[in-house]
Amino acid sequence: MDITGDDMMNTFGFRAGEFGNWNNNNDRQTNLNMSFDAFKDLAKALNIKDEDIALGGKLAIAYGARGSGSALAHFEPSANVINLTKMRGAGSLAHEWGHALDLYVARAYDMDSSMATGASYLEIRQGKAPCKELMDTIKYKNNERTEYYKNAEKLDTAFSKTDQGYWRSDVELFARAFASYVHDKLPANTSDYLVGHSEMIALDVQDGNTVQIPTSPQGKEREAINQAFDKALESLKEKEILHHYVREEKKEVKKPEKEETKTAGRAVAKKRFYTNEESELMTDWLKEHISVVDVCQSLGYSPVRVGQKYYSLKEHDSVRIDLQKNCFYWNSRGKNGSVIDACIAFGDMDKSEAYNHLYDMAGGREAVFEAAVGNQELEVKPVAAAKQKHPEKKKRKP
């Protein structure tokens, strides 16, 4: 079952929803489905009610409707809206919701500071600084800066365009740590749309050597920060700014008499054969909507940021992944291409295996068909003409 705008509004209570003009119906449906499931996962991770996701009914959601560029997503405090830039927004939703929570808490405490993480000295003395203990844990340990804070300073030195610092700002330290906290609260690989980019590592070249800089808290520091988030969220629930709610786990009942494909919690019947036109549309959809970065991560590699436009891989530093073009270049081996080529190059797959892997990432072959083709009227060819070729599987290199 596909999610509608009414489902999103009625379940979470968002103030408003907006789609950009460039979003076609299939893009819109895919984003709705994935973001709906991600918000459900977020509520589950935080043990809050679904209605709390809209933060008192004040938060709005937009899909590629408010600006463009290479940014994965962004939160606009002045309009109190999270904007997801097409499928580039996937993976950053928890981070942006963390910014929205920061604003919401400041308003709930009637703070003069615009964000709760930026409490003034006077507000601290007045007891109007609900995030002070959390921020102290994020930034300091035994009166020394945490490694997480030091790494943020290194990231600013390498990548920031402002002297004030972006990576080490309180709002960004909070949002990145919050995304990691949500990541740790969920079973592994539960929701890439929600937290897929929370564990990225940046690459910087210093004196001719490539240095890896984690963007999220690590190790014992991370455990301490997660405990501080537990305490801060419990306080918000006690004050009924958020509302505690634990969902009962429901066992899924399998019906063997019907063959089904799961699509993020929704089941749809399998389509056996596809016309050439349908297959081409599905291939184009995969290339446009599945990130090469996510593909590499799904294959066990560790993507690391290089500058503003590119990623590399911790395991292969000659790889460059272009975020805007969604393609890769493996310079040392002379390989390049789309997400399909990435599966073949990095996953040692043949073409058929590559497609199957991408279909699995997107929720199944039929889910991609619905997103790519939808209600378009295409010529239905005889089964013989539509039958796919299955090349003989190549032996993998030892």
VENKA-V416465 format. One record per backbone hydrogen bond with DSSP energy under -1.0 kcal/mol. CO is the residue of the C=O (numbers start at 0). NH is the residue of the N-H. E is the energy in kcal/mol with one decimal. If there is no record, write none. Layout:
{{CO | NH | E} {CO | NH | E}}
This chain:
{{3 | 7 | -1.9} {4 | 8 | -2.3} {5 | 9 | -3.2} {6 | 10 | -2.3} {7 | 11 | -1.9} {8 | 12 | -1.8} {15 | 60 | -2.1} {17 | 62 | -2.8} {19 | 22 | -1.5} {23 | 27 | -2.6} {24 | 28 | -2.3} {25 | 29 | -2.3} {26 | 30 | -2.5} {27 | 31 | -2.4} {28 | 32 | -2.6} {29 | 33 | -2.4} {30 | 34 | -2.7} {31 | 35 | -2.3} {32 | 36 | -2.0} {33 | 37 | -2.2} {34 | 38 | -2.6} {35 | 39 | -2.0} {36 | 40 | -2.3} {37 | 41 | -2.3} {38 | 42 | -2.4} {39 | 43 | -2.0} {40 | 44 | -2.6} {41 | 45 | -2.0} {42 | 47 | -2.2} {46 | 244 | -2.2} {48 | 51 | -1.2} {49 | 52 | -1.6} {51 | 54 | -2.0} {53 | 58 | -2.4} {54 | 57 | -1.1} {58 | 14 | -2.8} {59 | 81 | -2.2} {60 | 17 | -1.6} {61 | 83 | -2.6} {62 | 19 | -2.1} {71 | 84 | -1.1} {73 | 82 | -3.0} {75 | 79 | -1.5} {75 | 80 | -1.3} {79 | 59 | -2.0} {80 | 75 | -2.6} {81 | 61 | -2.8} {82 | 73 | -2.2} {83 | 63 | -1.8} {83 | 85 | -1.6} {84 | 87 | -1.6} {85 | 88 | -1.4} {86 | 89 | -1.2} {88 | 91 | -1.8} {90 | 196 | -2.0} {91 | 95 | -2.2} {92 | 96 | -2.6} {93 | 97 | -2.0} {94 | 98 | -1.3} {95 | 99 | -1.8} {96 | 100 | -2.6} {97 | 101 | -2.1} {98 | 102 | -2.0} {99 | 103 | -2.6} {100 | 104 | -2.7} {101 | 105 | -1.5} {101 | 115 | -1.9} {102 | 106 | -2.0} {103 | 107 | -2.3} {104 | 108 | -1.9} {105 | 110 | -2.8} {106 | 109 | -1.1} {114 | 117 | -1.5} {119 | 123 | -2.1} {120 | 124 | -2.0} {121 | 125 | -1.9} {122 | 127 | -3.1} {123 | 126 | -1.1} {128 | 131 | -1.8} {130 | 134 | -3.1} {131 | 135 | -2.6} {132 | 136 | -1.9} {133 | 137 | -2.1} {134 | 138 | -2.2} {135 | 139 | -2.8} {138 | 145 | -2.2} {140 | 143 | -1.5} {143 | 140 | -3.1} {145 | 149 | -2.6} {146 | 150 | -2.9} {147 | 151 | -1.6} {148 | 152 | -1.9} {149 | 153 | -2.0} {150 | 154 | -2.4} {151 | 155 | -2.1} {152 | 156 | -2.2} {153 | 157 | -2.1} {154 | 158 | -2.9} {155 | 159 | -1.3} {165 | 168 | -1.0} {168 | 172 | -2.7} {169 | 173 | -2.4} {170 | 174 | -2.1} {171 | 175 | -2.5} {172 | 176 | -1.9} {173 | 177 | -2.5} {174 | 178 | -2.2} {175 | 179 | -1.9} {176 | 180 | -2.1} {177 | 181 | -2.5} {178 | 182 | -2.4} {179 | 183 | -2.1} {180 | 184 | -1.2} {186 | 189 | -1.3} {190 | 194 | -2.3} {191 | 195 | -2.4} {192 | 90 | -2.7} {192 | 92 | -1.1} {193 | 93 | -2.5} {194 | 197 | -2.0} {199 | 214 | -1.8} {200 | 304 | -1.8} {201 | 212 | -3.1} {203 | 210 | -4.0} {205 | 208 | -2.0} {208 | 205 | -3.3} {210 | 203 | -2.6} {212 | 201 | -2.8} {217 | 221 | -1.3} {218 | 222 | -1.7} {219 | 223 | -2.3} {220 | 224 | -2.5} {221 | 225 | -2.8} {222 | 226 | -2.0} {223 | 227 | -1.9} {224 | 228 | -2.2} {225 | 229 | -2.3} {226 | 230 | -2.1} {227 | 231 | -2.4} {228 | 232 | -2.8} {229 | 233 | -2.1} {230 | 234 | -1.9} {231 | 235 | -1.9} {232 | 236 | -2.0} {233 | 237 | -2.1} {234 | 238 | -1.7} {235 | 240 | -2.8} {235 | 241 | -1.3} {236 | 239 | -1.2} {242 | 48 | -1.1} {254 | 257 | -1.8} {260 | 267 | -1.8} {262 | 265 | -1.7} {265 | 262 | -3.7} {267 | 260 | -1.9} {274 | 278 | -2.6} {275 | 279 | -2.2} {276 | 280 | -2.0} {277 | 281 | -2.3} {278 | 282 | -2.3} {279 | 283 | -2.5} {280 | 284 | -2.1} {281 | 285 | -2.2} {282 | 286 | -2.2} {283 | 287 | -1.8} {284 | 288 | -2.8} {285 | 289 | -1.9} {290 | 294 | -2.1} {291 | 295 | -2.5} {292 | 296 | -2.2} {293 | 297 | -2.4} {294 | 298 | -1.2} {295 | 300 | -2.4} {296 | 299 | -1.6} {301 | 313 | -2.7} {302 | 200 | -1.4} {303 | 311 | -3.3} {304 | 202 | -5.2} {305 | 309 | -1.1} {308 | 322 | -2.3} {309 | 305 | -2.9} {310 | 320 | -3.1} {311 | 303 | -2.3} {315 | 318 | -1.7} {317 | 330 | -1.5} {319 | 328 | -2.4} {320 | 310 | -1.6} {321 | 325 | -1.4} {321 | 326 | -1.2} {326 | 321 | -2.4} {327 | 336 | -1.7} {328 | 319 | -2.4} {329 | 332 | -1.2} {329 | 334 | -1.7} {334 | 329 | -3.9} {336 | 327 | -2.0} {337 | 341 | -2.1} {338 | 342 | -2.0} {339 | 343 | -1.7} {340 | 344 | -2.8} {341 | 345 | -3.0} {342 | 346 | -1.5} {349 | 353 | -2.2} {350 | 354 | -2.2} {351 | 355 | -2.2} {352 | 356 | -2.4} {353 | 357 | -2.2} {354 | 358 | -2.8} {355 | 359 | -2.2} {356 | 360 | -2.0} {357 | 361 | -1.8} {358 | 363 | -3.7} {359 | 362 | -1.1} {363 | 367 | -1.7} {364 | 368 | -2.2} {365 | 369 | -2.5} {366 | 370 | -2.1} {367 | 371 | -3.0} {368 | 372 | -3.0} {368 | 373 | -1.3} {372 | 375 | -2.2} {381 | 385 | -1.6} {382 | 386 | -1.2}}
